[in-house]
Amino acid sequence: MPDLPEAAAGSQLNMRALRQTLALFLGALALAAGLQAQERPVHVAAGAGLLFAGHRSDDFLRTRGFSAYLRLSWRTLPLLLDASIQNVPRNRDIVFVACQPPPATCGSPFLGPTTAVTLAPAIQATRRVPVAAWLFRLGPSVSWFSGRRPGSDPVAAGFRAGISVRNGRAPSGLLISADYFRLFRGGSAPEWFLPVTVGWQF
């Protein structure tokens, strides 16, 4: 059976991720209101949704979680900056039998949670159609893993490619997005994130 201290630590990390997500949304709303009041040439978007994670050959980790983001984009420049959080909860479906006495070995696989905070600047192109706008973005990313496998690197570089659709002709509106984050972690899981989110561009 998993150790109780490890389970408690996993719960604390999940609560920390939820608090970070709430703070991200509150900050997004406050920033959006401030920018609109001052009429600055910046769009603000915030959203959240389902996260898929690629763990390759690691069958002990979950492959689904949640993600939330705050996005800044410039009205006159094809540039944007994302700050996002990705969280895959601890796998509580795995049950272990008791370890055999020495000389047998008994491993302790990592079950999660996996939590990352990612910054991702990008170049964005816009394709307008009569009832919506398609947004395409590509750029580098850097992720800091506060919840990770012991011994793995806490920071990972990578790149992000994404697509969004925004309803209506106005610069603000409902925003549905999908982004692929490729992570270079030297073989450690996860190797990629795929958040599918619903948000609002202010």
C-alpha positions as a Python dict, from the first residue, in 0.01 Angstrom:
ca = {
    (1, 'M'): (0, 0, 0),
    (2, 'P'): (127, 360, -62),
    (3, 'D'): (279, 537, 236),
    (4, 'L'): (43, 777, 413),
    (5, 'P'): (301, 1059, 420),
    (6, 'E'): (336, 1036, 41),
    (7, 'A'): (-42, 1051, -5),
    (8, 'A'): (-63, 1353, 225),
    (9, 'A'): (214, 1525, 31),
    (10, 'G'): (26, 1458, -293),
    (11, 'S'): (-290, 1613, -151),
    (12, 'Q'): (-97, 1921, -38),
    (13, 'L'): (49, 1964, -389),
    (14, 'N'): (-298, 1932, -544),
    (15, 'M'): (-434, 2198, -308),
    (16, 'R'): (-138, 2420, -392),
    (17, 'A'): (-211, 2379, -764),
    (18, 'L'): (-577, 2468, -711),
    (19, 'R'): (-479, 2779, -516),
    (20, 'Q'): (-237, 2879, -793),
    (21, 'T'): (-513, 2834, -1051),
    (22, 'L'): (-757, 3048, -851),
    (23, 'A'): (-494, 3319, -808),
    (24, 'L'): (-424, 3307, -1184),
    (25, 'F'): (-791, 3365, -1268),
    (26, 'L'): (-836, 3643, -1013),
    (27, 'G'): (-523, 3813, -1142),
    (28, 'A'): (-648, 3778, -1501),
    (29, 'L'): (-981, 3943, -1419),
    (30, 'A'): (-817, 4227, -1227),
    (31, 'L'): (-562, 4285, -1502),
    (32, 'A'): (-828, 4279, -1772),
    (33, 'A'): (-1037, 4535, -1589),
    (34, 'G'): (-735, 4760, -1539),
    (35, 'L'): (-628, 4739, -1903),
    (36, 'Q'): (-976, 4815, -2032),
    (37, 'A'): (-1009, 5110, -1797),
    (38, 'Q'): (-680, 5256, -1918),
    (39, 'E'): (-744, 5165, -2284),
    (40, 'R'): (-402, 5010, -2331),
    (41, 'P'): (-325, 4835, -2663),
    (42, 'V'): (-317, 4489, -2503),
    (43, 'H'): (-567, 4203, -2512),
    (44, 'V'): (-601, 3978, -2207),
    (45, 'A'): (-740, 3625, -2221),
    (46, 'A'): (-793, 3367, -1948),
    (47, 'G'): (-925, 3013, -1961),
    (48, 'A'): (-911, 2661, -1822),
    (49, 'G'): (-987, 2308, -1928),
    (50, 'L'): (-880, 1949, -1972),
    (51, 'L'): (-513, 1852, -1988),
    (52, 'F'): (-365, 1546, -2161),
    (53, 'A'): (-9, 1441, -2070),
    (54, 'G'): (231, 1208, -2252),
    (55, 'H'): (425, 972, -2026),
    (56, 'R'): (560, 734, -2289),
    (57, 'S'): (634, 399, -2118),
    (58, 'D'): (544, 510, -1763),
    (59, 'D'): (217, 331, -1683),
    (60, 'F'): (198, 449, -1322),
    (61, 'L'): (116, 815, -1395),
    (62, 'R'): (-222, 951, -1492),
    (63, 'T'): (-259, 1095, -1840),
    (64, 'R'): (-533, 1352, -1769),
    (65, 'G'): (-552, 1657, -1549),
    (66, 'F'): (-641, 2024, -1570),
    (67, 'S'): (-480, 2338, -1705),
    (68, 'A'): (-541, 2714, -1674),
    (69, 'Y'): (-377, 3010, -1845),
    (70, 'L'): (-344, 3388, -1856),
    (71, 'R'): (-254, 3533, -2198),
    (72, 'L'): (-140, 3879, -2305),
    (73, 'S'): (-141, 3977, -2673),
    (74, 'W'): (-69, 4307, -2844),
    (75, 'R'): (-318, 4477, -3075),
    (76, 'T'): (-58, 4612, -3318),
    (77, 'L'): (207, 4335, -3298),
    (78, 'P'): (172, 3961, -3376),
    (79, 'L'): (313, 3870, -3033),
    (80, 'L'): (172, 3712, -2718),
    (81, 'L'): (286, 3582, -2380),
    (82, 'D'): (125, 3296, -2190),
    (83, 'A'): (154, 3205, -1822),
    (84, 'S'): (-12, 2871, -1751),
    (85, 'I'): (-32, 2593, -1496),
    (86, 'Q'): (-62, 2223, -1570),
    (87, 'N'): (-156, 1965, -1309),
    (88, 'V'): (-193, 1587, -1335),
    (89, 'P'): (-322, 1444, -1005),
    (90, 'R'): (-173, 1155, -814),
    (91, 'N'): (-268, 810, -939),
    (92, 'R'): (-465, 656, -653),
    (93, 'D'): (-571, 347, -849),
    (94, 'I'): (-236, 169, -804),
    (95, 'V'): (-217, -78, -515),
    (96, 'F'): (115, -233, -410),
    (97, 'V'): (178, -555, -226),
    (98, 'A'): (414, -573, 69),
    (99, 'C'): (788, -581, -6),
    (100, 'Q'): (971, -910, 19),
    (101, 'P'): (1251, -941, 277),
    (102, 'P'): (1612, -883, 163),
    (103, 'P'): (1791, -955, -64),
    (104, 'A'): (1482, -886, -277),
    (105, 'T'): (1444, -526, -391),
    (106, 'C'): (1127, -321, -365),
    (107, 'G'): (1093, -12, -578),
    (108, 'S'): (869, 285, -506),
    (109, 'P'): (740, 421, -840),
    (110, 'F'): (638, 782, -871),
    (111, 'L'): (259, 817, -882),
    (112, 'G'): (230, 1195, -900),
    (113, 'P'): (105, 1456, -877),
    (114, 'T'): (282, 1636, -1161),
    (115, 'T'): (254, 2015, -1151),
    (116, 'A'): (419, 2263, -1388),
    (117, 'V'): (413, 2640, -1433),
    (118, 'T'): (491, 2740, -1792),
    (119, 'L'): (588, 3066, -1963),
    (120, 'A'): (548, 3066, -2340),
    (121, 'P'): (603, 3367, -2570),
    (122, 'A'): (488, 3320, -2928),
    (123, 'I'): (430, 3472, -3267),
    (124, 'Q'): (59, 3472, -3353),
    (125, 'A'): (-114, 3488, -3690),
    (126, 'T'): (-484, 3570, -3732),
    (127, 'R'): (-717, 3442, -4002),
    (128, 'R'): (-1054, 3618, -4002),
    (129, 'V'): (-1372, 3459, -4137),
    (130, 'P'): (-1723, 3612, -4141),
    (131, 'V'): (-1834, 3475, -3801),
    (132, 'A'): (-1507, 3411, -3615),
    (133, 'A'): (-1131, 3448, -3611),
    (134, 'W'): (-874, 3168, -3620),
    (135, 'L'): (-556, 3229, -3420),
    (136, 'F'): (-235, 3033, -3484),
    (137, 'R'): (70, 3058, -3257),
    (138, 'L'): (419, 2913, -3237),
    (139, 'G'): (709, 2979, -3002),
    (140, 'P'): (942, 2851, -2727),
    (141, 'S'): (841, 2758, -2375),
    (142, 'V'): (1002, 2701, -2037),
    (143, 'S'): (837, 2500, -1758),
    (144, 'W'): (914, 2478, -1387),
    (145, 'F'): (798, 2155, -1221),
    (146, 'S'): (701, 2200, -858),
    (147, 'G'): (559, 1846, -854),
    (148, 'R'): (782, 1593, -1031),
    (149, 'R'): (957, 1259, -1010),
    (150, 'P'): (1239, 1266, -749),
    (151, 'G'): (1574, 1325, -915),
    (152, 'S'): (1431, 1472, -1236),
    (153, 'D'): (1517, 1823, -1356),
    (154, 'P'): (1289, 2095, -1217),
    (155, 'V'): (1315, 2311, -1532),
    (156, 'A'): (1244, 2204, -1890),
    (157, 'A'): (1276, 2398, -2215),
    (158, 'G'): (1049, 2322, -2507),
    (159, 'F'): (824, 2468, -2771),
    (160, 'R'): (452, 2530, -2811),
    (161, 'A'): (223, 2522, -3114),
    (162, 'G'): (-140, 2617, -3071),
    (163, 'I'): (-465, 2711, -3239),
    (164, 'S'): (-770, 2900, -3113),
    (165, 'V'): (-1104, 3008, -3250),
    (166, 'R'): (-1269, 3328, -3122),
    (167, 'N'): (-1636, 3384, -3196),
    (168, 'G'): (-1768, 3700, -3357),
    (169, 'R'): (-1596, 3989, -3530),
    (170, 'A'): (-1511, 4186, -3217),
    (171, 'P'): (-1160, 4160, -3065),
    (172, 'S'): (-1315, 4012, -2749),
    (173, 'G'): (-1524, 3699, -2713),
    (174, 'L'): (-1538, 3330, -2633),
    (175, 'L'): (-1205, 3157, -2698),
    (176, 'I'): (-1164, 2781, -2756),
    (177, 'S'): (-799, 2671, -2768),
    (178, 'A'): (-577, 2365, -2809),
    (179, 'D'): (-200, 2381, -2753),
    (180, 'Y'): (77, 2124, -2788),
    (181, 'F'): (371, 2171, -2550),
    (182, 'R'): (677, 1959, -2629),
    (183, 'L'): (906, 1924, -2327),
    (184, 'F'): (1275, 1835, -2342),
    (185, 'R'): (1330, 1658, -2008),
    (186, 'G'): (1598, 1400, -2088),
    (187, 'G'): (1355, 1108, -2093),
    (188, 'S'): (1164, 1200, -1776),
    (189, 'A'): (785, 1202, -1787),
    (190, 'P'): (587, 1392, -1898),
    (191, 'E'): (726, 1451, -2245),
    (192, 'W'): (436, 1664, -2369),
    (193, 'F'): (123, 1846, -2255),
    (194, 'L'): (-193, 1901, -2460),
    (195, 'P'): (-439, 2140, -2289),
    (196, 'V'): (-782, 2188, -2447),
    (197, 'T'): (-934, 2497, -2288),
    (198, 'V'): (-1233, 2729, -2298),
    (199, 'G'): (-1182, 3092, -2203),
    (200, 'W'): (-1260, 3453, -2277),
    (201, 'Q'): (-1057, 3721, -2450),
    (202, 'F'): (-1118, 4068, -2303),
}
